[in-house]
């Protein structure tokens, strides 16, 4: 019986991996955003918080299982410092962690590299235009690259901000991910009517003139499906102001694309940053 149970566990883990691979490989083309969605953005102290890893569009998407081979890093940072976390293959919800310090808690998760192949130019063009990078088309042609049959590597760097124990103290900070969005003001302690300033970084350096896509969803009962979307661009210091309203849950997303040489049909690499938080209502 024990052998049977172990065999079933191995099969289930393999199945989860296969399903996750299919979602991961189609992500940049068919489902753009990837984010952390906690069940509760304002949990009590010394409780267990569960959170989904989601991939989709317009702040709706599939909840993924935790798969270790796709995980490059998973941490929580609070007033006591950073703790490395680890899930179990097949866990759904994917993330689960303890709240050990009051105030702002920062949950971060990074994926390993995945790869997507473009067999239609229109698909690639729709992708880079949607993410606010129209110059990529001209760069692609200037490099004498083929319009089809090329690939892109991509990885995800996601962050979520929680207010723990009813405390609005603390601040977001640079965690050290390859790319990341940093909130320069605590969204749980904003004066009424003020926006959230954010900064977009790549390898610790501000990214100027980059698009940030903003998705806002109401938390009021009966209004959960009402979605507001907008876009802003960062200034010369990689900063932008995100206009927010009380009672909304926010997802910010930004993509940075770089050229790749000497990797065969892999000619681009993208780095996806996302940030989720809630504004108290």
N, C-alpha and C positions, 0 to 999 in steps of 0.2 A: 504493500500500500504506500509505503514511504517513497519507493522508487516511482510509483505512478504519480504521486503528488509533485515530486521534483520535475518529472517529465512534463506534466501539465504546466507548471510554472515556467519552464524553459520555453515551451511552445507559446504561451501567452506573451512572454517578454519579446520573443521574436516577432509575434504578430503586431504588438505595439510598435516595435521598431519599423516594421514594413509600412504600417499606416503612417507613422510620423515621417518617414522618408518621402512618401508620396505627397504629403502636405508641404513639407519643407521645400521640395524641389519645384513645386508649382507656385510657391509663395510670391516672388516678385512679379510674376506675370499675372496671376489670377486673383491674388489676395494680398494687398499691399502691406497693411499694418500688422505689427506683431507687438503685443503689449502684455503687461501684468495687470490683472484685474482682481484686487482683493475682494473677498466677500463683504468686508467691513473696512472702510477707510479710517474709522475712528474707534478702534477696539479698546477694550479695557487693558490695564496693566496686568502682567502675569497670566495672560491667556494665550491659547493657541489660535493663530490666524491662518486661514486657508486662502489661497489665491490661485486663480486660473492663469495659465499662459494661453493667450488667445492669438489667433491669426485670422485676418479677415479684412473687411472693408467697412467704412462708415461706422466704426465703433461696434460692429457686430461681427462675430466670427466663431470658429470652432475652438472649443477648449481642448488643448493638447495634453497628453500624458507626459509625465517626466521620463525622459530617456537620457541616461547618463552619457552615451556616446555623442550626443548632440550638445552637451553642456560643457562650456569652457569656464564658467564661473558662476557662483550663486552666493550672495552675501546679504547680510543685514547690518546697517550702520546706525548706531544710536549714540546717546550721550556717553556710553561706556566704551565706544570704539567699534571696530568692525569684527563681525563673526562670520567665519566661513560656514556655509550650510551645505547639506547634501540630501537629495531626495532618493527615492527608490524607484527603480525601473517599473513603469506601469502605473505609478501613483497618479490618481486623478481625483481631486484637483492636484495639479502638478507641484505646487509649492505649499509648504506648511512650516510655520516658524513660531517661536515663542516671543512675546513682547516682554522684555526684561528691564526696559528703562522708559520713563515717561517722556513726552514731548515728541518731536519729529523723529520718526524711524524711516530709514531709506532702504528699500529692498531693491537689489540689483541682480540681474541675470544676464549672462552672455552665452551665445551659442557658438558652436564650432562652425567652420566654413561649410557651406553647401554650394551646389553648382546648378545653374540653369542654362539650357541651350535655347537659342533663338533661331527658329526656322522661318520666321516671317518678319520682315523689316517693320511692318505696320505695328506688330506687337511691341517691339523694342521702342519704336518712336512714341507710341502711346504711353509707355512706361516712363521714359525720361521726360517727356513733356508734362505728364501729370505730376511728376515730382519736381517740376520747376527747373529743369536743366536742358533747355532747348539747344544750348551750345554743343551738347554731346553729339548730335547728328553731324554737324560740320566737322567736329574733331574725329569722328569715326571715318568719315570720307577722306579727310586730310591724311589719315594714317594708311590709306589705301586698303582698308579692311573690307571683307566681303559683306554684302547686305544681309546674308543669311548664313546659317551653319556656324555661328560663333557662340561662345559661351561666356558667362559671367560667374564669378565667385561672389558669394554674399554671406554676411554674418550680421547678427542682431545684438544690440546693446540696449537693454530695457531697464527702466527704473520706475518705481512707484513710491509716493510719499504718503505716510500714514501719520495721523495725530493720535498718540497713545495716551490713555489714562486721563482724557479730558484736558491735557496740557497743550498749549500752543507755543511752547518754547522750542528753541532749536532752529537749525537752518540746514538747508540742503548744501551739499559741497561736492567738489570734484572727487569722484571715487577712484578714477584712474582707468576707466574703460577706454578702449580704442577710440570710440566716439561716444559722446554723451551730451544730454541736455541737462543743464544745471539751473534750478530755480534760484534766482537771486533774492527772493523774498519768500517767506513762509506763507503758502496759500491759506493756511488755517488761522493766520493772525493778521490778515490784510485789513487795513481801514476800509470802511464801506466805500465802494465805488472805485477803488484803485485796481490797476491791473497787476499781473504777475510778470516782472522782468525775468527773462531767461537768457542763458548764454549757451551757444552751441560750440562744442569743442571737438577737434580731431587730433589725437595724439597730444593732448594738452594745449593745443594752439587754437585760438578762436577762428571760426569759419565765417568769413564775411559773405554777404550777398547770397545767402542760402535760404531756400524756402522751408518754412515750418508750416505743416498742415495742422489745423486745429479742429477737433471734434468735441462738441459739448452735448451732453445728454442730461435731461432733467431727472432728478431723483424724486420728484413729487409723484404720489400715487396717481396712476392713470395717465401719466405723461412720460413714462419710461421710454417710449418709442419715438418721442420728439427729438430730432437731432438737428443741431446747428453746426454748420461747417464754415470755415474761413481759412485764409492763408495770409501769412506775413513773411517778410524777408528780413534777414539779420542785417545789422548795420556793419560798419567797418570793424567793430570790435566783437562781431559774432553775436550781438545782443538784439533782442526784440521784446516788445511789450505785448503780453497776451491779455486781451480784454476778457474779463471774467464776470460772472454774475453769481450771486448766492444761490445755493440749491442745485448747482450743476456739478457733474462729474466730467473731467477733462482728459482727453488723450491728445498729446502732441507727438508729431512724427516728422522726421527729417532724414534725408538720404544723401550720402556723400559718395560720389563715383570717381574712381581713379583709373588711369591707364595701366594695363599689364602688358609686359613684353616678354618674349621668350618662353611662353607657356602653351605653345600650340594654338588650339582654337580658343583658349581662354584669353580674352583680350581686355576685359574690364573686371574690376572688383568694386563691390559696393558695401557700404557700412551704414546700417540702419539704426538710428537712435529713436527711442520713444520715452515718453514720460507721462505718467498718470497721477492724478490727484483729485481731490474733491474741494469745493468751496462751500463752507457751511452755509445753510439757508436759515 
